[in-house]
Every structure is written in C-alpha cells, then in structure tokens.
Amino acid sequence: MTDTTTDQPARRTSGAVVPVLAFAGIVVAVMQTLLVPVIKDLPQLLDTAPSNATWVLTSTLLSGAVATPIMGRLGDLYGKRRMLVLSLAVMVVGALVSALTSQLLTMIVGRTLQGFAMGAIPLGIGLMRDMLPREKLGSAMALMSSSIGVGGGLALPAAALVAQHMNWHALFYGAAGLGAVAIVLTLLVVPESPMRAEGSFDLLGAIGLSTGLVLLLLPITKGSDWGWSSGTTLGLFAASVVVLLLWGLFELRVQAPLVDLRTTARPAVLFTNLASIMVGVAFYVVSLVLPQLLQLPKVTGYGLGQSMVVAGLCVAPLGLTMMFTAPVYARLSARYGPKTTLIIGLLVIALGYGGGLGLMDAAWQTIVTSVVLGAGIGLAYSSLPALIVGAVPASETGAANGLNTLMRSIGTSVSSAVIGMVLANTANDVGGMAVPTMHGFRVSFLIATAAVAAGLLLALFLPKAPRPVQQHTQLRASSEEDASLERAEEVLRGFRGRVLDAAGVPVARAKVTLIDRRGRQAGATVSEADGSYVLAVPAQGAYVLAAKASGHGPLASSATHSGEERAVELDLSLPGETVHA
C-alpha cells in the first residue's frame, strides 16, 4: 500500500480546517450519548420489552465498530474528505429515519445508520496529517481525537434539556441538522487530501472483520441480558475467535489487506491499541455512573436528587475539560513526547477515580470528579493518534486510526457490559424496580481504576520514539541531471527537506517520490510553497528519492533509512540514478 497524489493539487488549507473537522467529530460523537437521558423510558416510548429496547443503543455501537476501519481504508484509497462527507450523510439519513418513527425495528435501522458516522474520526485525523504542517499537527490531532469525549459529554445536558421539554424525536431532528451543517462546512472549507493508497478495497476482508466484530461485540453488549454462561453468549464468543483467526490468516496473504496486520503487530501500534481499550473502559464508566447517582432520589440515602438537566450539566465539564486539554497536550507532547503524555493522562485518570470514591456526597463533588477525569481522558485520547501516526506510513493513516478508534469502541462496549452487570447485581429491589446502590457505584469506579492501571502498564512498554534532528534535507530539482545534493539528516520515521532549483530557489508543487529497493513507489508528496516536503517511510532500508517539477528535469538519489538518529548521505552526482516519478 503506497501513497500517490491526485492529479489536482490540494487547495491551500485555511485556519478553519481544524475547527471544522473537530466540529464534525463532535457531531458524530453526539450519537453515543444522544439517548442517555431517555434510556429508562425507551421501552415505553417504543412499546417494547426492556431487553429489546437496548438494541437501540447496541445497534449504533456495533455499526460504529464495523464502520471505523472500513471507512478509514476507503478514505486512504478514494479520498478522505469524500468518505468523511459520505459518513456524515449516512448519519443524517439515519437521524431522519429515527425522527420519523416510534417502531422498534425502524428505529434500530436508523440508529445503525447513525453509527456508521464513527468513521469520521479517523478520517479527520488522516486529513490533518496529510495537510497540516508538523508544528500544528499535534494539537490538531489531539482536538480531533478528544472530540469523541467532547461530543459525548456536551450532548448529555443538551439532550436532557430537549428530552425534558420537547418530544423526544426532536433529538434526532437536531442531530440531523448538526450533521447537515457539518457536511456544508466540510465541503466549503476542507480540501481533499492529495494522498492515496494504491491497491483495491479488500471486500472479503471487510466482510470477515465485520462478521468477527459483530460476533464479538454482540455477546459483550448483551451478555448481562442473556447470561454470561449461556450457550448463546459462549457460542458467539467462540465463533468470533474462529472467524477473527481465519480473517487474520487471510489478511496476511492478501496483497492489499484491509488492515496490515504486520504493521499492527509493531510494538508501537500494538501497545497503543491495547492501551486504547483501557482508556475506552475508563471513559465510559463515568458516563454511566455519575448521571444515575445524580438523578437518584435523596430518599435512598445516597442519591443526589437532581433533575435530568442538572445531572447533564454536572457531567458536562467532562467534555469541556477534554476540549480545553488539547493545547496543553500539544505543549507536553512537544517537550516530552506522546508516550509520556499518555502516561501522565492515565495517572490523572487514576487520580480522578481514586478521589471520586470519596466524592459522591454532593453535586459539586461530581463536578470536581468530572473535571479531573476530563483532563486525564483528554490527555490520553490526544496521545493515541500521535502514537499511531508516528508508527505507520502515510498511506495507512486512515485505516490505522480507524482500527485505533475501533479499539476505543471495544473498550466502551466492555465497560457498558461489565458496569451494567455490576450495577444490576448490586441493585436493591424497591417495589419491583432495581435501584443501583452506592456499593455498585464504588465497585464501578474501582473497575475503572483497574483498567487505568492495566493501560499504564501497557503504555510503559511503548517504544520511545527518537527525537527528530534539526537539520533538513535539501533535494535539488534542476534542469541538469548531474545536479548534486550534499547532505541530509534523517528525521523521525522518514525524510524531510526542501526542493530547490539550480539557483537555490525553492520549487513549489514539485512531486517528491519515494521508491523502494524493488522499484515500487513507497510514498509520494508535493512540496509546499517554500519547497519543503516530508515523506514517511514504511520500513527501514534503502530507498531512492526522486523529484520532478514542471520546467525542471527529473532527478533522483539513493538514501538509507536505518531508524537511528544519524545523518544520511545523498549524492545526486552518481551516474545512472535518474528516475522518472
């Protein structure tokens, strides 16, 4: 899978690109908590049994998990902005379907379509990597990654306000309106990425992954209803293992896989994805526990007796703090690296849950807990895409971040199932109604703390990335084939430099191509207005850097990427090295 450029260069990016992409991510994330304020009323609203009503939430989760890696790969192949707009359009259609029905089956169809929009998160991160300069990329990806939590946190009070004073279908009309605004802004502001991955879409791989994920997530989300030891639950778990193993063997043999498992097996990618599951678990626990604690009546002896809207407002700082954490993350990551920032975030989450065990006696205490947890989750979420992007070639950014988003979804699925089971098993029966207990809430916080501890252990195993060197490669594009390049410095996981003509003037819009030892294109980019370029490398080894620009003769030079922080000699004066891009 390699990078190519489109025939038409990307438009110059404006300062509004990052806010627009982040807004799209927030809109998509709203789908996760849109119905939280009316969960307890869904059986009555849809005239169905409580076990059936849970499918309204489960369907969105399942479709989102399936869509993220698939839409990421489609974005790498056919254009990330194109797939982002498609994801949002499917979400709008799904929201309108749900807005116009009170029938269970039709509602599930609409909610399933809404879940497909989760692919917008990795697509937005991929667009940022392709378009933004390195110095702006860290904070931008942090904001985009955090949009999952920001949207979920901010949706709670807004959805509660709407559900308390209007017909509940207005929630879906509002979601459709937000999606339409996101589509328009994306089309007006965000240019298409010039980066493409070669190859075709792995349809069999997509079917296999989708089947395996459904078989895995279905018993996770429904196990508490079916029984964890029931034949259905155990059978689905066993089937998921078989299907995913067969899918993995197939992906290792296919030429253009949906997910490059060899890349995924790299320590930096593997441990980041495993840590992402733990962060997902920790994020969802607070979303499940605090709203219930706040709304339980005071007569229980521990409930805080707040209204639906007040409960949402008390939890809203979780999302707000995550949003404001992005610039803090950028400074920390620039100085210490994303691995250290992830560890700091996990420690802050542990502090939030540890302190939260004793801060459940008043509404203001839940706000404090939300703020601390929001800061920690914001730092952790912000670190994840930076770790992934630094470990994979540009052609796999969308698919790799889609897989990482999937890992977070698995974490939230596990959290929902486990915490739901804990609260149900520790609940008191009051007049035929199960009322969660303080013991159940505290056990839930302890489970979140244990997940954070596991995530911290995984983060410690992440390899430390070398710091980029300060000097830059200068690749000279000249009308003379014997033009020379004196020296270049190897940068983090690739090459960077400038394209200059014979007079030393920067050349804009020059195509710079990376060619591996087999003569295959391993990456490509287009130089900026100042002649600068950055090229990631898929693996260590020998390469040829080739440049071509209108009005200049093509040229090339051999270069070696060893993965170590050392200078790499590039000599364009060697005969016979000219390569046409």
N, C-alpha and C positions, 0 to 999 in steps of 0.2 A: 504494500500500500504506500503510495508515494504522492507527493504534492505536485500539483500543476497549477498554472494560473489560467484564469479566464481570458478570453480574447479582449474583453473590455476591462480596462483597469478600474479598480475600485475608486469611488469618489473620495475626496478628502474628507476625513472624519471631522465632525463638529464636536463641540464640547457637550452637546446634548445627547450623544450616543449612549454614554454610560447611564445617565438618569433614565433614558427611555428603556434600555434593556433591563435595568433594575426594576422599573415600574412593571414591565411585562412579567418578570419573575415574581413580583409581589402579587400581581393579579392571579397568576397561576396558583400560587401557594394559598390564596384565599379559599380555594376549593377544599383544602384539607379540613378547615375548621368552620366552614360555612354553616353546617347544620348542627354544630355542637350545642348551640342554645336550645335547639328543639329536639335533641336526641330522645329525651324521655317521652315526648309527645308523638313521635313518629308512628308508633303502632295505631294510635287513634286517628291521626291525620291521614294515614294510608289504608285504614280499615283492614289491618292485618295483624298477625301474631308478632310479638317482640322479636323472636328469632328470625322471622322473615324481614322485619324492618331493618335489621342490622346489615342486610345486603346493600342498602342504600349507601352505607359508608364503605363496606368491603369492596364493592364493585369499583369505586373510584381508586381505592388503594391498589387493587390488582391491575387495573388498566394502566395506572401511572407507572407501576413497576415494570410492566411489559414494554411500555412506550419509550422509556428513557434511553435504553441502549440502542433501540431500533431507530428512533428519530436522530440520535447522535450520529449513527453511521450513515443514515440517509443525508444528513447535513454535510458530512465530510465528502460524500460523493456528488451531491447535486446542488449544494449551496445552503449554508446555514441560515441565512435570512429567509430564504424560501421556505425551509422546513419550520422555522420559527413562526412565520405567518400562518402556515398550514396548521400548526399545533393550536394556535390561538383561535383560528377559525373553527376547528373542530370543537373546541371548548365552548365557543359562543353558541354553536348549534346545539350542543348538549344542554347548555343552560336554558335555552329557549324550549327545548323538549321537556325539561323538568318543570319549567314555569307553567306549562300549559296542561299539566296532568296531575291527578291525585291517585292514579292507578299504580300499583306497586311495580309491575313489570316494565311499564313505560318509564317510570321514574328511574329504575335501575339502568335502563338503556341510556337515558340522559346523563346519569351520573357516571356511567362508564365512559361516555364520550368526553366528559369534563376531565376525567383522569388522564386522558391522552396528552393533555397540555403540559404535563410534568416534564416532557422532553424539552420544553423551552429553557429550562435552567442550564443544562449542559450546552445547548446551542448558543445561548447568550455568552457563556464563558468562552466558547470556541471563537465567537465573533470578536470578543475583546482581545484574545490572544493574537488573532490574525491582523487586527487593525491598529491597536494602541501601541505607542512607544513603551519600552521596557519600564521607564521610570513611573508610568501611570498605571501599569498593568496590575500591580499588586493590590492597590486599594480598590481598583475597579472590580477585579475578580472577587475580592473579599465582600464587596457590597452585593454582587450578584449571587454569590453562594449564600450569604446571610438572608437573602430575600425569601428563602423558604420559611425561615423562622419569623421574619418580619411580617410577611403576609399573613401567616397563621396567627401571630399574636395580635396584629391590628384588626383582623377580621372578627375576633371574638366580641369586643364591645360594639362594633358597628352592626354585626349580625344580631346581637342581643337586642339592640335598640330597635332594629327593624322588626324582629320577631315579636317584640313586646307590644308594639303599637300599630303594626300593619299585618296584612295577610302574609303568611309565611312564604307564599310564592314570589313575593316581592324580592326575596333574597336572590332568586335566580335571575329575575329581570335586571337587578343591579349587577350581578356577575356578568351577564351578557353585555351590558352597557360598558363595563370596565374592559372587557375583552375587545369590544369594538374600538374603543379609544386606543388601546394598546396596539391594535393592528394598524390603525391610521398613523399613529406616531412612528411605528416601526418603518412603514413604507415611506414616510416623509423624511425621516432623519437617519436611519441606519442604512449604510450602503452594504451591498453584497460583498462577501469575502472573496478575494481572488484565489484563495487556496482550495484545491480539490485533491481528493484521494483517487488514484486510479483503481480500476477494477470494477466489479459488478456487485450488486446487492446480493447478499447471501440469504436467499429466501428460505432454504431448508434450515439454515442456522437460526433464522428469526423464528420459524415455527417451533423448532426444538427448544430454544430458550424460553419462548412464551409458554409452551406446554409445561416445561420443568418448573418455571416460576409459579404458574397457577397451581400446580400440584403441591408446591412447597408452601406458598403463602396461604392457600385456602385452609389447610388444617391449622396453621398458626392463628389465623384470624377467627376461625370457627371452632377451634378445639375446646374452648370452655363451654360451648353450647352442646357439642356432640359428645364430649367426654374425651379426655386425653388418652385413655386406654381403649377407646372404642375401636372396632375393626375399621371403620371408615377413616378415622384420623390416622391410625398406624399404617393403613394401606396406602393412603395418599402420600405420607412421608416416604414410605418405601418406594413407591412409584416415582416420586420426584428424584430420589437418589439415582435410580436406574436411568431415567430419562436424561438427567443432567450429566451423568457419566458418559452415556452414549453421545450426547451433544458435544461434550468436551473432546472425545476422540475424533469426532467428525470435524470439529473446528481446527484441530491440529493438522488435519490432512488437506483441507480445502485451501486453494491458492489465495483467495481473498475472503478471509473469515469475517463474520460479523463482529467478533471480539478476538483480538490477537492474544491468545492465552499465554504465549511466550512472553509478550510484553507485560501482561497482567501478573505473571509469576515473578517479575523483578521485585526484589525486596522493597524498593521504594513504593511501588504500586500496590503490592500485596498487603503490606502492613498498614498503608494508608486506608485501603478499602476495609480492612478488618477493624481499624480504629473508627472508621465512619459508622459502622454498625453500632458500636458502643455509644457514639455521640448521638445517633438517632434514638437509641433507647432512652438516654438521659433527657433529650429534648422533650419527648412525648410524655414522660411521667408527670412533669409539672403541669402540662396542658390538661391532663386527666384528673389530677388530684385537687389542685387549688380551686378551680371553678366549683367542684362539688362541695368542698369544705366551706367555701364562702356562702353557698346557697342553702346549705342545711339549716333548718330552724334552730334557734337558740335553745329550745326546749330539750334538745338532745343532750345538752350539757357541754358540747364542744363545737357545734355548728355556729357559724358567724351570722346567720340570719340576714344576708344581703340579697338584694334583688338581682335579677338576671343581668341588668345593665351595669350595676355597681360591681358585680363579680367580674364582668368582662373588663371594666376599667381597671380593676386591681391587677389583672393579669396582663393588661396592655403594655406595661413597662418592659415586659419580656421582649416583645418585638421592637419597641422603640430603642432599647439599650443595644440590641443586636445591630440595628441600623447605624447608630452613632459609634459603634465599635470599629467600623471599617477603617476610618482614618488612623485610629490607634493601632490597629493591626498592621497597617502599611508601615508605620514607623518602627514597630517592634520587629517586623519581618525583615525590613531593610537592614536592620542592625544585627539581628541575631539569627535570622533565617526562619522559614515556615515551620520547621520541626520544633524549634524552641518555642515558637508562638503557640503551636498546638499543645505542647506540654503545659505552658502557662494557662491556656484556656481550660484544659482538663482539671488543673489544680483549682482554678476559680470555681468550676462547676462543683467539684467535690466540697469546696468550702460552702457553696450555696446550699447544697443538700444537707451537709452536716449541720450547718447553722439552722436550716429550715426545720430540722427535727424539733427544735425548741421554740420556733417562731410560728406557732399555729393558733395563738390565742386571741388575735385581733386582726382586723382587716389591714391596718397599716403594716403589720408584720409580714403579711403575704406580699405586699408591695416591695418591701426590702428584699425578700427572697427572690421575687421576680427580677429585680434589677441586677442582683448578683449573678443569678443564673443566666440572664440575658447577656451580661458581659462575657461570661465564660463560654457560653454556647456560641456567641458571636465570634470570639477569637478562634475557637475550634473549627467552626464552619468555614471561616475565612481562610484558614490554613490549608484545608483539604484540596481545593482546586489548584493552589500554587504547588503543592507537592505532586499532584498528578501531572500538571503541565510541565513541570521540570523533569519528569521521568519518561515522557513519551514523545515521539516525533509529532510535528505539527499536523501531519495527515491523519493522526488518530486522536486528536484533541476531543472532538465531539463524542466519539464512541467511548473513549476512556472516561470522560467526565460523566457521560450517560451511565456507565457502569458504576461510577462512584456515587451518583445520585441514587441509583438502584440500591446500593448498599445502605444508604441512609433510610430508604423506604423500608428495607427489610428490618432495620433497627426499630423504626416506628411501629412496624407490624408486630414484631416480637413484643415490644413494650405494651402495645394495646392489648394483646392477648394475655400476657403474663399479669399485668396490673389489673385487667378486668377480672381475671381469675382470682387474684389475691383479694380484691375488694368484695367480690361475690362470696368467697369462702369465709371472710371475716365479718360479713354484714350481720346485723341484727334483724330479726323478723318482727316488724311492727305493723300489726293489722294486715298481715298478708303482704306487706311491702318490705323489700330488702333495703335496709338503711346502712350505708357504709359507716364504719367505725373509725375512731381515731387510731386504733391499733393498725387497721388496714392502711390508713394513710401513711403512718410512720414506717410500716414494712415496705410500702411502695418507695418511699424516699431511700430506705436502706438498699433496696434493689438497684435504684439509680446510682447510688454511691458505689456499689459493687461493679456496675457496668463501667463507671468512670475509672475505677481502679484498673480494670482489665484494659480499657483504652489507653491508660497511661503506660502500662507495661508494654503494650504493642508499639506505642509511639517511641519508647526508648530503643526499640530495635530498628527504627528507621535509619538508613544510612545518612550520614551527614554529607550534604552536597558541598563540593568545593566552591569557594568564592570566586566570582569572575575576576579575571585580570583586568587591568585598567587600560592597556594599550589596545589599539584597534587594527584590524587587518585593513590594508588598502589594496583593493583589487583594481588594476588599471585597465580600462577599456580603451583601446587605441586603434587607429586605422592601420597600424603596423603590427604584424603578427609577432614580431620579436620584442614587443613591449615587455617590460620587466616589473616584477613586484619583489621588493627587497625583503620584507619581513612581516609576519603577522603573529598575533598572540591568540592562542586557543582560548575560547570562552566557555562558559558553563554549557555543556552538552551541545556544542555546535561552534559555528564560526560567525563572526560579525566583522564588519568593516565598512569601507566606502568604495564606490565605483568612481574612478577618475579617468579623464581622458589624458592624452599625451602631455597636455599643458598643465595637468594637475587640477583641472576644473571638475567639480562633481557632476556626474551624469545621472539625471533623474529618469525614472521609468525604465531602467536597464533591467533585463531579465538575468537573474543570477541562478544558475542551476547546479545542483549537487549530484554527482554521478558516482555510483559505487564501483567496486573493482570488477563487477560483471558487466559494466557498461549500462546499467539500468539507472534511470533517474530516481534519486533517493530524496529529493526535495527541491523546491524552487521558490523564489520570491521575486519581488520587484523592488528596486531601490527607491528610497524616498527622495524628496526634493533636494536634500543635501547630499545625495549619493549614498547614504547609509543603508545597510542591509543587515539582517540577522537570519541565519539559517541553522535550524536544529539538525542534529544527526541522529539517525535511528539506532546506531551502534558504533562502537569503537572500530577503527580500521582505516584503510587507505581510501581516499576519495580524489575526485577531480572537481575543482571549482571552475565553472565556465561562465563567461559573461558575454552578453550580446545586447547592443543598443542600436537604435536607428542612426545611421550615419557613421557607425564605427564598425570595424572588423571584429569578428568573434575571436575570443582567446580563452585559454584555459591554463590551469596549473594544478599539479598534484599537491595533495595536502593529507596529513595524517592526523586523526583524532585518537588520542590514546586514553582519554578520560582523566589524565593527570593535568595539574596546573603547570604547564610549561609552554614555551614558545614553539611554534610550528613553522618551519621554513617553507616558503612558497617561492619558487623561481620560475617565472614565466618565460625565461630566455631559452629554456630547453627546447630543442627542435622536435617537431612532430607531436606537440602536445595540444595543438588547436582542436577544439571540439565544438561543433555547431550545436547550440542549445535547441 
